[in-house]
Amino acid sequence: MYLNIVSWGAVISLAVNVQAQVQQRNYNCNNQQRTCNNICYWLTCVQPTINTFTRDSGNAATVRQRRVDCGVTHRPRPCTLPGLGVGGDWTDEFPFASTLEGGRTPNGDGAALLCTPSAEQRTQAAYLTNHIYGNPLMPQGTQFQLVMQNTGGIEYCDPAATPNGCDGSLFDGFHYFNDDDIYCQWDISASSGVTCVDGQGNPAQPPAKKKRDMGMQEPRAANWSNLLHISDPELAKRMKADMPESVALPLEE
């Protein structure tokens, strides 16, 4: 099986070397509260030192494999499994499968997953196509950062709406251990045991050998400086002036 295992050191090094070429793109959270919730949890808690991504969607098979690797296309659907979501919800993933950073990580797990209403997934599909990768067109290989907009009241995007810090046991998102076919809540700063289920929805234990390194499990506050609308509010204000709205597109299966 092909595995999209990213060399994070190489990604970080590349981001530093071409920082001047990194683009900023608005991400409008209107009608996308759950998907923005997932993005911001990854940015503030899962990988709080990484906020630069690389468009890499030229090969459809590669994008599909990333979605397989992070557990989005699993059958039965993750969000129909007991303890993970509500039947009918769709599985959102971040980083996007259309980026080099999407898919599976060297830790053995995958992207941040969260169950979201199908309407939000349609909105996000449209927004990525029309505004993140379009208007103006973003060439393949371009590095970019997301400037989150309209984030008031959205947990992990808005500090005032985030009373529990990075506590993964209180966040209803999860991640997938591909080799073990197990989904688990994030163990980051967990104040209680995290919920894990196997690919059929049966209770499971976290894969002991593939838990995130201890540095990722230690209690810590959310890194708000990794969100551009907080670390550089003037940038967010400048970009908000031409912030576009999303339009409906068919949901990707």
Backbone hydrogen bonds, N-H to C=O, Kabsch-Sander energy under -0.5 kcal/mol:
donor,donor_aa,acceptor,acceptor_aa,energy
5,I,3,L,-1.5
6,V,4,N,-0.7
6,V,104,R,-1.0
8,W,6,V,-1.3
11,V,7,S,-2.2
12,I,8,W,-2.7
13,S,9,G,-2.4
14,L,10,A,-2.6
15,A,11,V,-2.3
16,V,12,I,-2.0
17,N,13,S,-2.3
18,V,14,L,-1.7
19,Q,16,V,-1.1
21,Q,18,V,-2.3
22,V,18,V,-0.5
22,V,19,Q,-1.3
23,Q,143,Q,-2.5
25,R,145,Q,-2.6
27,Y,147,V,-2.6
29,C,27,Y,-0.6
29,C,149,Q,-2.3
32,Q,29,C,-2.3
36,C,32,Q,-2.6
37,N,33,Q,-2.1
38,N,34,R,-1.9
39,I,35,T,-2.2
40,C,36,C,-2.8
41,Y,37,N,-1.8
42,W,38,N,-1.9
43,L,39,I,-2.2
44,T,40,C,-2.7
45,C,41,Y,-2.4
46,V,41,Y,-1.5
47,Q,42,W,-2.9
50,I,47,Q,-1.8
51,N,49,T,-0.5
53,F,144,F,-2.9
55,R,142,T,-2.6
56,D,98,S,-3.0
60,A,58,G,-0.7
63,V,59,N,-1.9
64,R,60,A,-2.5
65,Q,61,A,-2.2
66,R,62,T,-2.0
67,R,63,V,-1.7
68,V,64,R,-1.9
69,D,65,Q,-3.0
70,C,66,R,-1.9
71,G,68,V,-1.4
72,V,67,R,-1.7
73,T,67,R,-0.9
74,H,71,G,-0.7
80,T,77,R,-2.0
81,L,78,P,-1.7
84,L,81,L,-1.9
85,G,81,L,-1.0
89,D,86,V,-2.7
90,W,116,T,-3.3
92,D,90,W,-0.7
92,D,114,L,-2.9
94,F,112,A,-1.8
99,T,96,F,-1.7
100,L,54,T,-2.4
102,G,99,T,-1.5
103,G,95,P,-0.5
104,R,4,N,-1.0
105,T,109,D,-2.6
108,G,105,T,-1.9
111,A,103,G,-1.0
112,A,94,F,-2.8
113,L,174,F,-2.9
114,L,92,D,-1.7
116,T,90,W,-3.2
120,E,117,P,-0.7
121,Q,117,P,-1.5
122,R,118,S,-2.0
123,T,119,A,-2.1
124,Q,120,E,-2.7
125,A,121,Q,-2.4
126,A,122,R,-2.1
127,Y,123,T,-2.4
128,L,124,Q,-2.9
129,T,125,A,-1.8
130,N,126,A,-2.9
131,H,127,Y,-2.4
132,I,127,Y,-1.8
133,Y,128,L,-2.8
138,M,133,Y,-2.4
141,G,55,R,-2.8
142,T,139,P,-1.7
144,F,53,F,-2.8
145,Q,23,Q,-2.6
147,V,25,R,-2.8
148,M,146,L,-0.8
149,Q,27,Y,-2.8
154,I,151,T,-2.3
155,E,153,G,-0.6
157,C,154,I,-1.8
158,D,154,I,-2.4
161,A,158,D,-1.7
162,T,159,P,-1.7
165,G,162,T,-0.9
166,C,220,R,-0.8
167,D,164,N,-1.8
168,G,188,I,-3.0
170,L,167,D,-1.4
171,F,167,D,-0.5
174,F,113,L,-2.4
175,H,184,C,-2.7
177,F,182,I,-3.3
178,N,108,G,-0.7
178,N,176,Y,-0.9
180,D,177,F,-0.6
181,D,177,F,-1.3
182,I,177,F,-1.5
183,Y,197,V,-3.1
184,C,175,H,-2.6
185,Q,195,T,-2.2
186,W,173,G,-0.5
189,S,217,Q,-0.8
190,A,187,D,-1.3
197,V,183,Y,-2.4
198,D,202,N,-2.6
199,G,181,D,-1.5
201,G,198,D,-2.4
204,A,196,C,-2.1
208,A,206,P,-0.7
210,K,207,P,-1.6
211,K,208,A,-1.0
216,M,213,D,-2.0
217,Q,213,D,-0.7
217,Q,214,M,-1.0
218,E,214,M,-1.4
223,N,44,T,-2.1
224,W,222,A,-1.4
226,N,223,N,-1.6
227,L,224,W,-1.8
228,L,146,L,-0.6
228,L,226,N,-0.6
230,I,227,L,-1.7
231,S,227,L,-2.8
232,D,228,L,-2.4
235,L,232,D,-0.8
236,A,232,D,-1.6
237,K,233,P,-2.2
238,R,234,E,-2.3
239,M,235,L,-2.3
240,K,236,A,-1.8
241,A,237,K,-0.8
241,A,238,R,-0.5
242,D,239,M,-1.1
243,M,240,K,-1.6
